[in-house]
């Protein structure tokens, strides 16, 4: 099983202060992918501890967390046992992680924002 490093940057989000997007805001995700770019759920169950996320934005220090799952719902978890900081990822199990694809993540305020996948490579 191999892990991939996925970089997502804030895409255009009309009707928000990020209408034009922001390349300085986003996520770096480490997760196992299938050959067609979807989350490999079987591999994830064996490598949960290695499935990490880092949220970055210019006005705060980077925040590290993990990719987590509760039932069919995927989310970014920054503090184990505290659901207040969780950031749900809309239909993560159906997303294809390939350059140019889009992913919706609910920010810390619960607001859904769209991110563009800008890089996918083997994790080191």
Z-matrix of the N, CA and C atoms (Angstrom, degrees):
N
C 1 1.437
C 2 1.522 1 108.96
N 3 1.317 2 115.25 1 134.51
C 4 1.462 3 118.96 2 176.94
C 5 1.526 4 109.37 3 -121.85
N 6 1.302 5 114.17 4 154.34
C 7 1.451 6 120.93 5 179.64
C 8 1.522 7 110.04 6 -105.62
N 9 1.310 8 115.39 7 152.19
C 10 1.465 9 121.21 8 177.25
C 11 1.520 10 109.16 9 -115.08
N 12 1.310 11 114.59 10 149.33
C 13 1.462 12 122.19 11 174.40
C 14 1.524 13 106.41 12 -103.61
N 15 1.321 14 115.95 13 120.62
C 16 1.461 15 122.55 14 -174.66
C 17 1.531 16 107.78 15 -117.54
N 18 1.328 17 117.26 16 125.77
C 19 1.463 18 120.92 17 176.90
C 20 1.526 19 107.94 18 -110.53
N 21 1.335 20 114.89 19 127.94
C 22 1.463 21 121.90 20 178.48
C 23 1.527 22 107.71 21 -123.27
N 24 1.336 23 116.26 22 132.39
C 25 1.471 24 121.22 23 178.99
C 26 1.524 25 108.95 24 -117.99
N 27 1.331 26 115.10 25 149.73
C 28 1.456 27 120.75 26 -176.81
C 29 1.520 28 110.61 27 -59.47
N 30 1.317 29 115.26 28 121.92
C 31 1.467 30 122.08 29 -179.99
C 32 1.529 31 109.37 30 -88.58
N 33 1.324 32 115.39 31 -179.48
C 34 1.469 33 119.46 32 175.56
C 35 1.522 34 108.95 33 -62.01
N 36 1.325 35 115.86 34 132.54
C 37 1.454 36 122.47 35 178.90
C 38 1.520 37 108.04 36 -132.32
N 39 1.346 38 117.46 37 80.91
C 40 1.468 39 121.40 38 -178.86
C 41 1.530 40 111.64 39 -53.00
N 42 1.309 41 116.13 40 143.59
C 43 1.451 42 121.13 41 179.04
C 44 1.515 43 114.08 42 85.25
N 45 1.340 44 117.02 43 2.09
C 46 1.462 45 121.43 44 176.47
C 47 1.522 46 108.28 45 -123.14
N 48 1.319 47 116.05 46 176.09
C 49 1.462 48 119.26 47 175.45
C 50 1.527 49 112.05 48 -69.41
N 51 1.327 50 117.06 49 -4.18
C 52 1.461 51 122.92 50 179.00
C 53 1.525 52 111.19 51 -110.08
N 54 1.314 53 117.01 52 36.83
C 55 1.467 54 121.47 53 -177.48
C 56 1.522 55 111.98 54 -55.22
N 57 1.325 56 117.44 55 -33.73
C 58 1.462 57 121.57 56 179.89
C 59 1.514 58 114.04 57 -96.42
N 60 1.339 59 117.43 58 2.80
C 61 1.459 60 121.06 59 -176.34
C 62 1.515 61 110.47 60 82.80
N 63 1.322 62 117.21 61 178.01
C 64 1.465 63 122.33 62 178.72
C 65 1.519 64 108.56 63 -160.05
N 66 1.332 65 116.37 64 107.05
C 67 1.468 66 121.68 65 -179.25
C 68 1.527 67 113.37 66 -66.85
N 69 1.330 68 117.28 67 -11.79
C 70 1.460 69 120.94 68 -178.43
C 71 1.521 70 112.76 69 -94.34
N 72 1.329 71 117.02 70 2.98
C 73 1.464 72 122.61 71 178.10
C 74 1.518 73 108.50 72 -121.59
N 75 1.315 74 115.87 73 134.44
C 76 1.451 75 117.49 74 177.88
C 77 1.512 76 113.27 75 170.47
N 78 1.321 77 114.02 76 -158.18
C 79 1.456 78 122.49 77 -176.57
C 80 1.524 79 109.86 78 -139.02
N 81 1.314 80 114.71 79 146.78
C 82 1.454 81 122.04 80 166.03
C 83 1.527 82 105.53 81 -115.81
N 84 1.313 83 116.11 82 122.56
C 85 1.460 84 122.47 83 -175.15
C 86 1.520 85 109.07 84 -119.56
N 87 1.325 86 116.25 85 135.96
C 88 1.466 87 121.94 86 173.02
C 89 1.516 88 107.34 87 -112.11
N 90 1.337 89 116.13 88 120.09
C 91 1.465 90 120.40 89 -176.38
C 92 1.526 91 109.83 90 -157.96
N 93 1.335 92 117.65 91 156.84
C 94 1.465 93 120.88 92 175.23
C 95 1.524 94 109.91 93 -80.25
N 96 1.318 95 116.60 94 136.13
C 97 1.462 96 121.53 95 179.19
C 98 1.524 97 110.28 96 -120.43
N 99 1.317 98 115.18 97 150.26
C 100 1.459 99 120.38 98 172.68
C 101 1.531 100 108.05 99 -76.58
N 102 1.318 101 116.57 100 173.65
C 103 1.468 102 120.96 101 -180.00
C 104 1.522 103 112.16 102 -59.97
N 105 1.349 104 117.19 103 -28.77
C 106 1.467 105 119.14 104 -179.75
C 107 1.536 106 113.17 105 -94.67
N 108 1.353 107 117.33 106 8.33
C 109 1.458 108 121.00 107 171.87
C 110 1.514 109 117.12 108 93.35
N 111 1.332 110 118.27 109 10.15
C 112 1.459 111 121.07 110 176.80
C 113 1.530 112 109.52 111 -92.81
N 114 1.332 113 116.43 112 159.10
C 115 1.465 114 119.61 113 175.25
C 116 1.522 115 108.13 114 -60.12
N 117 1.317 116 116.19 115 129.66
C 118 1.460 117 122.13 116 177.27
C 119 1.526 118 107.01 117 -86.00
N 120 1.320 119 116.40 118 97.44
C 121 1.461 120 121.39 119 -173.32
C 122 1.529 121 112.72 120 -63.68
N 123 1.319 122 118.29 121 -36.46
C 124 1.466 123 120.87 122 178.90
C 125 1.532 124 110.01 123 -66.44
N 126 1.324 125 116.46 124 -44.15
C 127 1.467 126 120.29 125 178.58
C 128 1.527 127 110.82 126 -67.55
N 129 1.328 128 116.84 127 -36.74
C 130 1.466 129 120.18 128 178.38
C 131 1.524 130 110.72 129 -58.64
N 132 1.331 131 116.58 130 -43.25
C 133 1.465 132 119.62 131 -177.46
C 134 1.528 133 111.78 132 -61.87
N 135 1.319 134 117.47 133 -24.76
C 136 1.466 135 121.79 134 179.41
C 137 1.527 136 112.56 135 -92.30
N 138 1.347 137 117.10 136 -17.38
C 139 1.470 138 120.10 137 -173.28
C 140 1.526 139 112.93 138 -127.18
N 141 1.332 140 117.10 139 28.77
C 142 1.469 141 120.41 140 -176.62
C 143 1.527 142 112.72 141 -51.51
N 144 1.322 143 116.29 142 -41.50
C 145 1.467 144 120.07 143 -176.24
C 146 1.526 145 112.54 144 -64.54
N 147 1.327 146 117.22 145 -21.69
C 148 1.465 147 121.35 146 -178.88
C 149 1.528 148 113.01 147 -96.81
N 150 1.317 149 117.08 148 -1.62
C 151 1.471 150 121.59 149 -177.89
C 152 1.532 151 108.47 150 -92.61
N 153 1.308 152 114.60 151 93.85
C 154 1.457 153 121.93 152 -171.75
C 155 1.515 154 112.20 153 -111.77
N 156 1.322 155 115.29 154 159.83
C 157 1.459 156 121.64 155 176.37
C 158 1.523 157 107.86 156 -136.37
N 159 1.318 158 115.51 157 146.97
C 160 1.468 159 122.30 158 173.70
C 161 1.518 160 107.20 159 -131.77
N 162 1.329 161 115.78 160 120.93
C 163 1.462 162 121.06 161 176.13
C 164 1.523 163 107.76 162 -93.69
N 165 1.333 164 116.29 163 130.29
C 166 1.463 165 119.59 164 178.87
C 167 1.520 166 110.57 165 -127.97
N 168 1.329 167 114.94 166 142.89
C 169 1.452 168 122.52 167 175.50
C 170 1.522 169 107.62 168 -160.03
N 171 1.320 170 117.24 169 152.94
C 172 1.456 171 120.28 170 -170.97
C 173 1.530 172 115.36 171 -68.36
N 174 1.322 173 118.04 172 -22.71
C 175 1.456 174 119.56 173 -174.55
C 176 1.531 175 114.40 174 -97.54
N 177 1.336 176 117.34 175 11.38
C 178 1.467 177 120.58 176 175.84
C 179 1.517 178 110.13 177 -156.65
N 180 1.330 179 115.28 178 161.36
C 181 1.455 180 120.11 179 175.89
C 182 1.521 181 109.55 180 -65.64
N 183 1.319 182 116.40 181 151.94
C 184 1.466 183 120.56 182 176.70
C 185 1.531 184 108.98 183 -60.01
N 186 1.331 185 115.57 184 145.32
C 187 1.463 186 121.73 185 -179.20
C 188 1.524 187 107.78 186 -118.43
N 189 1.324 188 116.08 187 127.40
C 190 1.462 189 121.62 188 -179.47
C 191 1.513 190 111.08 189 -100.47
N 192 1.331 191 114.90 190 141.98
C 193 1.454 192 121.04 191 177.93
C 194 1.510 193 109.97 192 -153.00
N 195 1.312 194 115.21 193 -156.14
C 196 1.466 195 119.95 194 -179.07
C 197 1.517 196 109.82 195 -139.26
N 198 1.308 197 114.85 196 156.83
C 199 1.460 198 121.44 197 173.15
C 200 1.528 199 106.25 198 -80.91
N 201 1.327 200 116.73 199 129.06
C 202 1.460 201 120.22 200 -177.64
C 203 1.524 202 109.63 201 -134.72
N 204 1.311 203 113.97 202 164.75
C 205 1.456 204 120.08 203 -177.46
C 206 1.518 205 109.50 204 -142.36
N 207 1.326 206 115.52 205 136.54
C 208 1.455 207 122.47 206 174.72
C 209 1.524 208 105.69 207 -130.47
N 210 1.331 209 117.14 208 106.49
C 211 1.464 210 120.56 209 -173.63
C 212 1.521 211 109.28 210 66.11
N 213 1.321 212 117.49 211 -126.67
C 214 1.467 213 121.54 212 177.03
C 215 1.529 214 112.20 213 -94.26
N 216 1.336 215 116.91 214 1.65
C 217 1.465 216 121.59 215 -176.40
C 218 1.527 217 111.58 216 -95.86
N 219 1.314 218 115.16 217 123.84
C 220 1.455 219 122.35 218 178.21
C 221 1.527 220 108.82 219 -100.61
N 222 1.330 221 115.73 220 148.64
C 223 1.454 222 119.51 221 178.89
C 224 1.527 223 110.16 222 -158.06
N 225 1.325 224 114.68 223 163.37
C 226 1.454 225 121.47 224 172.99
C 227 1.528 226 106.14 225 -95.80
N 228 1.314 227 116.77 226 125.28
C 229 1.460 228 123.18 227 -175.88
C 230 1.527 229 108.58 228 -114.46
N 231 1.318 230 115.84 229 122.32
C 232 1.467 231 120.07 230 -176.58
C 233 1.512 232 113.53 231 -101.98
N 234 1.341 233 117.88 232 -20.63
C 235 1.453 234 121.65 233 177.74
C 236 1.518 235 108.57 234 -141.73
N 237 1.319 236 116.34 235 112.42
C 238 1.467 237 120.52 236 -178.85
C 239 1.521 238 109.82 237 -56.71
N 240 1.325 239 116.40 238 135.62
C 241 1.452 240 121.34 239 177.88
C 242 1.521 241 115.00 240 84.97
N 243 1.332 242 117.24 241 -6.69
C 244 1.468 243 121.16 242 179.85
C 245 1.520 244 108.09 243 -117.83
N 246 1.324 245 117.22 244 106.78
C 247 1.465 246 120.06 245 -177.76
C 248 1.525 247 112.31 246 -81.19
N 249 1.325 248 118.34 247 -12.14
C 250 1.470 249 121.43 248 -178.49
C 251 1.526 250 112.37 249 -64.11
N 252 1.326 251 117.49 250 -26.98
C 253 1.465 252 120.23 251 -177.35
C 254 1.532 253 112.86 252 -96.74
N 255 1.328 254 118.20 253 0.83
C 256 1.466 255 121.32 254 -178.09
C 257 1.527 256 110.66 255 -67.95
N 258 1.327 257 115.74 256 142.14
C 259 1.464 258 122.01 257 176.31
C 260 1.528 259 108.53 258 -118.14
N 261 1.328 260 117.77 259 103.16
C 262 1.465 261 120.96 260 -179.79
C 263 1.530 262 111.89 261 -63.89
N 264 1.323 263 115.61 262 143.55
C 265 1.461 264 122.10 263 176.17
C 266 1.523 265 106.60 264 -111.35
N 267 1.320 266 115.83 265 116.95
C 268 1.462 267 122.49 266 -174.44
C 269 1.531 268 111.23 267 -63.58
N 270 1.337 269 115.82 268 117.00
C 271 1.465 270 123.29 269 176.20
C 272 1.526 271 113.40 270 49.90
N 273 1.321 272 116.43 271 44.24
C 274 1.469 273 120.72 272 -177.41
C 275 1.522 274 112.27 273 -55.20
N 276 1.325 275 117.04 274 -40.11
C 277 1.458 276 120.48 275 -178.90
C 278 1.519 277 113.81 276 -62.36
N 279 1.335 278 117.80 277 -17.23
C 280 1.461 279 121.80 278 -179.74
C 281 1.532 280 112.69 279 -101.20
N 282 1.322 281 116.51 280 -11.31
C 283 1.470 282 119.43 281 -177.04
C 284 1.517 283 112.09 282 -75.21
N 285 1.295 284 114.23 283 146.27
C 286 1.462 285 121.56 284 173.30
C 287 1.521 286 107.08 285 -103.89
N 288 1.323 287 116.38 286 121.62
C 289 1.457 288 120.90 287 -179.99
C 290 1.523 289 108.92 288 -91.96
N 291 1.317 290 113.88 289 93.66
C 292 1.462 291 122.53 290 177.62
C 293 1.523 292 106.36 291 -142.28
N 294 1.314 293 116.25 292 150.12
C 295 1.460 294 120.69 293 -179.33
C 296 1.527 295 109.48 294 -54.62
N 297 1.334 296 115.39 295 130.80
C 298 1.455 297 121.25 296 179.81
C 299 1.520 298 114.39 297 97.43
N 300 1.329 299 117.86 298 -14.92
C 301 1.463 300 121.34 299 178.24
C 302 1.531 301 109.75 300 -79.36
N 303 1.331 302 116.97 301 162.91
C 304 1.466 303 122.54 302 -177.80
C 305 1.519 304 110.92 303 -119.15
N 306 1.343 305 115.61 304 146.93
C 307 1.457 306 123.58 305 -179.93
C 308 1.527 307 107.53 306 -134.68
N 309 1.328 308 117.51 307 137.82
C 310 1.457 309 121.58 308 177.86
C 311 1.520 310 109.62 309 -104.05
N 312 1.330 311 115.56 310 126.47
C 313 1.462 312 122.63 311 178.57
C 314 1.522 313 107.49 312 -123.57
N 315 1.334 314 116.79 313 133.48
C 316 1.463 315 120.61 314 174.44
C 317 1.523 316 107.65 315 -81.21
N 318 1.332 317 116.81 316 124.27
C 319 1.458 318 119.84 317 -178.39
C 320 1.529 319 111.15 318 -72.15
N 321 1.332 320 116.33 319 -177.51
C 322 1.467 321 120.75 320 -175.80
C 323 1.527 322 112.97 321 -61.87
N 324 1.335 323 117.56 322 -16.65
C 325 1.461 324 121.66 323 176.05
C 326 1.530 325 112.58 324 -96.21
N 327 1.346 326 117.34 325 3.72
C 328 1.455 327 121.77 326 179.86
C 329 1.520 328 114.48 327 84.93
N 330 1.313 329 117.57 328 4.65
C 331 1.467 330 122.55 329 -178.00
C 332 1.536 331 109.24 330 -84.14
N 333 1.332 332 118.56 331 125.05
C 334 1.471 333 120.08 332 179.25
C 335 1.531 334 110.94 333 -73.99
N 336 1.328 335 115.56 334 127.53
C 337 1.461 336 121.69 335 177.14
C 338 1.528 337 108.87 336 -126.47
N 339 1.307 338 116.26 337 146.02
C 340 1.462 339 121.97 338 -177.49
C 341 1.526 340 109.93 339 -96.74
N 342 1.332 341 114.78 340 135.87
C 343 1.465 342 122.77 341 178.77
C 344 1.519 343 108.59 342 -122.95
N 345 1.320 344 115.56 343 146.35
C 346 1.460 345 121.44 344 178.44
C 347 1.518 346 109.65 345 -103.87
N 348 1.312 347 116.94 346 133.54
C 349 1.469 348 121.45 347 176.13
C 350 1.534 349 106.80 348 -74.46
N 351 1.328 350 116.20 349 119.16
C 352 1.462 351 120.33 350 -176.96
C 353 1.531 352 112.56 351 -111.99
N 354 1.338 353 116.73 352 -11.70
C 355 1.466 354 119.56 353 -179.30
C 356 1.517 355 109.84 354 -156.99
N 357 1.314 356 116.87 355 136.76
C 358 1.456 357 123.23 356 172.86
C 359 1.531 358 105.75 357 -140.90
N 360 1.338 359 115.70 358 121.14
C 361 1.466 360 119.76 359 178.92
C 362 1.523 361 109.48 360 -150.01
N 363 1.302 362 116.85 361 165.87
C 364 1.452 363 121.02 362 178.03
C 365 1.532 364 108.68 363 -63.34
N 366 1.334 365 115.98 364 134.67
C 367 1.464 366 120.73 365 177.37
C 368 1.526 367 108.88 366 -73.67
N 369 1.293 368 115.48 367 145.80
C 370 1.478 369 119.74 368 -179.23
C 371 1.476 370 111.07 369 -96.83
